[in-house]
Amino acid sequence: MKYSTTIFKTFAIILLVLCTALPTMAGKAVEKQSSKAVLQGTVNINTADAAQLVLLPGIGPKAAESIISYRSTAGSFVSVDDLVKVKGVGPKTLEKLKPYLSLKGETTLKKIKKS
């Protein structure tokens, strides 16, 4: 009987700690999400430099340089779908990028802090 009481008390303490900690942890997760920046505008993949390409989600410095290198050897992109021909850019990445890609005009992509 004493053993089951100890287990019950231990379980109650763990449950109390979790009930107290979870709302605090959830609040921090929501706080992080709301402070994220959102992207607005487009990147002309035929003229953008590495700094502009790195603004795209999923594109780091290596992928940006690969895009520029591909563009200089193969010429301008005819379609945004041609971006998958670049090493480091796969179909999943392309789908995330499509809303921010263009073939003509100026690059206007900017990170805007969400308030």
N, C-alpha and C positions, 0 to 999 in steps of 0.2 A: 504494500500500500504506500509506503514511504517513497519507494522508487517511482511509482506512477505520479505522485504529487510533485516530485522533483522535475520529472519530464514535462508535466503540465506547466509548471512555473517557468521553466526554460523556454518552452514554446511561447508562452504568453509574453515573455520579455522580448524574444526575437520578433514577434508580431508587432509589439509596441514600437520597437526601434524602426522596423520597416514602415509602419504607418506614419511615423514622424519624419523619416528621411525621404521617402518617395516624393511627397509634394515639393520639398525643397529641391530635389534633384530634377524633377520635371520642370520646375520654374526656371532653372538655369538653362535647360535645353531649349525652352521656348524663348528665353532671352537671347541665346546665341543665334537662333534662327531669325529673329526679328531684326538683329543688327547686321545681317548679311546685306551685301550690296547686290543690286540687280543690274542687269545689262540692258542698255538701251542703244539702239542704232544698229548699223551693219558694218561689216568689214568687206572691202573689195579685195577678194583673194588674188586678183590679178595685179594689184598695185601696192598692197599693204606691206609695210616693213615688219621686221621681227617683233618689235615692241607692240605693234598693233595686233599682230596675230596671237601673241601671248595672252591678250585680253580674252580670247575665246575660251569657253569652258572645255577642258580636256586637252588644250594645246599648251605645251611647255616650250622652253627654249629650243630643245632638239627638234621637236615637230615643226616649230616655226621655221627653223633653218632648213629642214627637209622640204617644206612647202616652197620656200624661196629657191632652193636648189632645183627642185623639180620644174618650177616655173621658168627658170633661166635655161634649162636644157630642153624642155618639151614645148615651151611657149605658153601663151595664155591659156587659162582654163576656158573651155567652151561651155561647160555645165558645172554647177556646184557639185554634182555627183562625181565628177572627175577627181575630186579631192581624195577619194579612196585609193587612187593610184599612188598616192604619196605614202612612203613608208612611215608608219606610226599613226596613220589615220584609218580606222576601220569603219565598218558600217554603223556600229553603235555610236561611235564618236560623231560621225557625220550627221546622224539623226539629231543629236544634241546641238550641233552647230548650225543646221539649216536655217533656223529663224534669224540668225545673225550674219548670214553670208550673202554677198552680192557679187556680180561680175562687172558691174559698171558703176560709175560715180565715185564720190569721195568716201573714204572710211569715216564713219561717224560714231562708231561704237565707243561707249563710255560706261564706266561703272558708276552707278548712282546709289548712294546709301539709302537704304530703306528706313523710313522713320516710324 
